[in-house]
């Protein structure tokens, strides 16, 4: 951005409703800042690409999920070869989600270790997505890999559009899947029409994932999906993180944070008003005292921190 005529570039994965959020943010911001004459929205498949774009000034503000993506970028681990210590958080929208490791309920697979001996057709995201990275690390921890599973007869189907992954199973082109987005329409349809078994992940593996990469532990609890009788340990995929760069002007990020909080009903909650709870991806109402907490362990931008402290939310 420059001081005379401002421009702003947003980036996220191609996921509803992030592009909508960005366009409304731009409308509200331009109303407060007449110098803001241009806003660009980059929607790019894959959450891993957004931290790099923001860090390298190809974008100014990003959305992603889970916050572990920015943890890895900040530390320079996982898919990132260099530390992006200029990344700063603004806040995280509450989004209750899990990474589900699902196989047919009538299969012989009750544990991830069983996969070696019982080949099926598995659909997973491609390498630009944080689910895929977590899948590879979990398999490694169990002493196997995607390549080894292929060698034992598994058919691995890589899908580049995250919303299509449950559909591949629904259409009979795959038997099993690992993915997040449990409240999306395709997951809901799959759960209505197929009996699936959800595999637990060993607690030590989950602890190591959090320590090394920032993926948090969660459980799939009874009632969350059909057929669950006991809590199943899994990888958490909660919250949509809005973030920026350290060199973005403090006053501008203060204003953006103010809108993020004070116009949250119109910017965010409004779009989920009539969606049933089991299909609602946003936890409403949004609590301003919580949004600054689950931000991947990276510092808040100074402008955002000033807003939260001045308003008593922090």
N, C-alpha and C positions, 0 to 999 in steps of 0.2 A: 504494500500500500504506500501511496505517497500523500503528503500533507495537503496538496492543492486539490487534486481530484483522486478520491479514494476508490480502490477496487478491492474486491474480496473474493477469494476462491475457497469453496467448500469441497470436501471429498469424503466419500464413503463407499462401501460395497453397494451393489445394486439391490437394495432392499427397501420395500415399502415399510415405513413411511419416511425414511430419512431424507429423501429428496424433497418431500413435502415440507418437512421441518425446516430444511435449509431455505426453501423459497419463502416461507413465512418469516423466518428470521431476517432474511434480506429485506423484506418489505418493511418490517418494524424498524430495523436499523436505519434504513434510508430515510424513514420518516423523522428520525432523531438527528441524523447526520446528513445534511444536504450535500456534502462533498462526496458521499458514497454514491457514485454514478454507475457502477458496474459490479454485478455479482455473478460469479460463474460457479456452476455445480458440476463436479466431476463424479460420475458414478462408474466405478470400476469393479469388476468381479474380483473378490478376494480381500478380506480384511487386512492381510499382511502388507498390502501395498500402501495403505493410507499413512501409517506412521512415517515411512520413508519420504512420501510426498510432502508431508507437513515439515519434517525436519529439514529437507532440502529446499524449502520455500517454493515448491511447485503448487502447494496449497497452503492455506492459512489456518483452516479449522477443519477438524475431522470428527467423524463418528465411527465407532467400531464396537465389536463385542467378541469375546469377553475382554475385560480390562487387562488380562494377561498379555494380550498383544502388545500393549504399550509398555508393560513391564519388561518384556523381552527386548523391545526396541531400545528402551532406556539403558538396559544393561549390556546390549550388544550380544545377546545369546539367542539360541534357537535358530530361526531362519535369518537372523541379522548378523552381519560380520563386523559391524562397528557400532560403538555406543552412540545413541542419540540423546545425549544429556541435555539438549535444548528443548525437549518436549515438556509441555506443562498441561496439567489437567484444568478443566473448567467445572465439570460436574458429571455425575452419572445418573441417567434415568433408571428408575427401578423396573427391572425386567426379570421375572422369575423363570429360569430356564436350566436345563440339564443337557449333558451329552449322553445320549442313550445308545447302549450297545445291545442291539436286538437281533435275536435269531428266532426261527419258527418254534412255537411252543412244543411241537411234537418231535423236535430234533433231539439228537443224543448229546447236544452241547449244553452243559449246565455251568461251565466255567470257561474263561478265555483259554485256559490250558488245554481244554478238550478240542479246540479248533484244529489242532494239527492232525487229528485222526478222523475228522468228520468233515470233509470238504463240501462247501456249498458255493453259491454265487453271492458275493458281498459287494454292495455299493457303498462308496465313500467319496467325500469331496476330493478335489485335486489339491496340489501342493500349495496353492495360494490361500488356503483356508486353515484356520487354527484347529478345526476338528482333525484334519488330516495329520497335522504335526503331533497332536496329542495321541492319536491312534498309533502312529509309528513309535512314539516313546513308550506307550503302554505295552505294545507287542515286544519291544526290545527288553523291557523289564521282565517279561514272562519268558524270555529266552528264545524269541522267534522274530520273524519279520514278515513283511508283505511278500518279499521274494521267496522266502521259505514256504509260506502258505501256497503261493502259486505252484511251487515245485511239488507240493503234496496234493495238488488237484483243485485248489480253490480258484475260482474265476473272480478276479478283482475288476470291478467296473468303476471307473473314475468319472465323476460328474462335475462339470464346471459351474452349474447353477444350483445353488443350495436348495431352492424350493422344490426341485425336481427329484431329490433323492428318495423320499418315501414313495413317490409316484412310480419309480422303477420297480419297487417291490409290489405295489398295488397292481401294476400291469403284468406281473409275472415274469419280468426279465431278471429279477434277482430274488434271493431268498432271505437275505439278512442285510442289515445296514448298521452303520454307526453315524449318528448325526445329532445336531441340536435342533432347536425350534419346535419344541414339543407341542406348542399351542397353535402352530400353523395349520391351515386347512388340510394339507396333504397328510401330516402326522395324524390329525384327528380322523380322517377317512381311513387311514391304515389301521388305527386302533379299533375302529368300528367294525372293520371287515376281516381282520386277521388276528388270530391268537398268536402273540409273540411272547418270548421269554427274554427278560432283561438281565444281562450278565453283570455281576458285581466286579469291581476293581479292588484289588488288594489294598489295604490301608497303608502299608509301607510305600507302595507305588504312588498312591495319591499324595502322601506327604512329600515324597521326592519331587513329584511334578510341581507342587507348590513352592518348595524350596528353590528349585533350579529355574523354573520358568514362570511362576506366578499363577498357574492354574489352581483354583481353589477346590477344596473337597466339598461335596454335597451328598445328598441321598435322594433317591427316588422313593418317596414315601407312599404308604398305603393310601389309595384313593387318587393319587396323582395320575396313574394310568391303570387301565383294567388289568386284573390278574395279579396285582402286587399285594402280597400278604405281609411282608416284612420290609424294613428299610433296606435299600440296595445302595451301597457306596458307589459313587460315580464322580465324574468331573463336573464342576459347576460352570454354567455358561450364562450366569445372570448379569444383568445391567448393560446398558448402552452408554458408552463413555464419550463425552464431548471433550475435545482437547485442542490445544493450539501449540504455539512456539513461544519460548521465553522472550524473544525480541518483539513480539506484538505489543503495541502501546497499552500501557496500564489502564488508561481511561477508557479505551475502546473495549478491552476485555471486561472491565468493570461494568460497562453498559450492557455488554452481551450477557454477562452473568445476571445482571439485574432483570433483563428480559427473560432469561432462562427460568428464573424463579417467579417473578411477579406476573408474567404472562403465561405461566405454565398451563393454565386451564385452556387457553385458546391455542397455544402452540402445540400442546401435546395431548392433554386429557380429552379435549373436544373430539378428537378423531377416534377415540376408543369408547365413547359414551354408551353406544347401543350394542356393543359386542359382549356376548355372554362370557362369564368369568373364565370358563374352561378354554375359550378361544382368544382371550385378551392378552396380548403380549406386553402391555404396559400395566404395572401395578398402580392403581389409582385409589385414593388421591396421592399425589407426589408429596413427600415430606421434605421441606427445605433443609431440615436439620440432618438429613441423612445423605443427600446427594453428593456431598463433597468427600464422603468417606471411602467408598469402594472405587478408587481411581487408579488402581494398579501399582500403588506404592510410589508413584512419581509425584514431585512437588506440584501444588496448585500454582497457577499463574498468580503473580502478585496482585493483579487487578481483581481476580476472582476471590482470592483470600481476603482482600480488603472489603469486598462487598459482604461476604459471609460474616466477617467479624463485626462490621458496622451495624448489621441488621440483627445481630445476636443469634444467628443460626449456627455459629461456630464458637 
